[in-house]
Amino acid sequence: MLKLLSWFKGHVAALHHQDRAQDMIEYALVTAMLSLMVVAVSGSVAIQIATGFSNVGEKVKKHVDSGLHLGWYK
């Protein structure tokens, strides 16, 4: 049992000194957080883009309709 405990301590100490594993976990957490933020924001951005296109379409239709009444387009 004592050998197993000392083996376990040695492996935990070796993992503790490996900075690469810690850096990879930190990068994974930051990436996950950023992707969650992008997903959360993308819904409101999509609504704003759709509203903008709708407004532009309405203005174009209004100008085309007024041009048809004035005889500009045949």
Phi, psi and omega per residue, in radians:
M1 nan -0.675 -3.141
L2 -1.139 -0.652 3.110
K3 -1.133 -0.716 3.132
L4 -1.113 -0.744 3.127
L5 -1.125 -0.737 3.135
S6 -1.219 -0.614 3.068
W7 -1.102 -0.766 -3.141
F8 -1.113 -0.775 3.109
K9 -1.049 -0.729 3.128
G10 -1.089 -0.713 3.138
H11 -1.255 -0.647 3.096
V12 -1.146 -0.719 3.111
A13 -1.118 -0.690 3.120
A14 -1.138 -0.706 3.110
L15 -1.173 -0.611 -3.136
H16 -1.109 -0.558 -3.103
H17 -1.513 -0.093 3.126
Q18 -1.526 1.804 -3.120
D19 -1.301 -0.460 -3.102
R20 -1.091 -0.721 3.140
A21 -1.124 -0.711 3.123
Q22 -1.150 -0.735 3.124
D23 -1.096 -0.709 -3.141
M24 -1.114 -0.701 3.115
I25 -1.145 -0.731 3.117
E26 -1.104 -0.760 3.103
Y27 -1.093 -0.688 3.122
A28 -1.124 -0.719 3.123
L29 -1.157 -0.736 3.119
V30 -1.126 -0.733 3.126
T31 -1.108 -0.741 3.116
A32 -1.105 -0.730 3.134
M33 -1.133 -0.756 3.119
L34 -1.119 -0.705 3.137
S35 -1.185 -0.608 3.057
L36 -1.126 -0.684 3.110
M37 -1.141 -0.716 3.133
V38 -1.105 -0.754 3.131
V39 -1.129 -0.702 -3.130
A40 -1.158 -0.647 -3.088
V41 -1.435 -0.495 -3.031
S42 -1.088 -0.537 3.111
G43 -1.110 -0.819 -3.128
S44 -1.233 -0.587 3.105
V45 -1.164 -0.712 3.121
A46 -1.082 -0.693 3.114
I47 -1.132 -0.744 3.133
Q48 -1.130 -0.690 3.117
I49 -1.149 -0.763 3.126
A50 -1.087 -0.721 3.111
T51 -1.121 -0.732 3.115
G52 -1.076 -0.787 3.104
F53 -1.114 -0.666 3.119
S54 -1.113 -0.758 3.119
N55 -1.102 -0.753 3.123
V56 -1.112 -0.737 3.117
G57 -1.073 -0.712 3.119
E58 -1.140 -0.710 3.132
K59 -1.161 -0.716 3.115
V60 -1.105 -0.787 3.125
K61 -1.058 -0.720 -3.140
K62 -1.088 -0.769 -3.123
H63 -1.222 -0.653 3.109
V64 -1.162 -0.760 3.114
D65 -1.083 -0.713 3.123
S66 -1.207 -0.560 3.084
G67 -1.204 -0.623 3.102
L68 -1.154 -0.633 3.138
H69 -1.214 -0.536 -3.128
L70 -1.521 -0.078 3.108
G71 1.457 0.328 -3.136
W72 -1.305 -0.597 -3.083
Y73 -1.935 2.328 3.110
K74 -2.281 nan nan
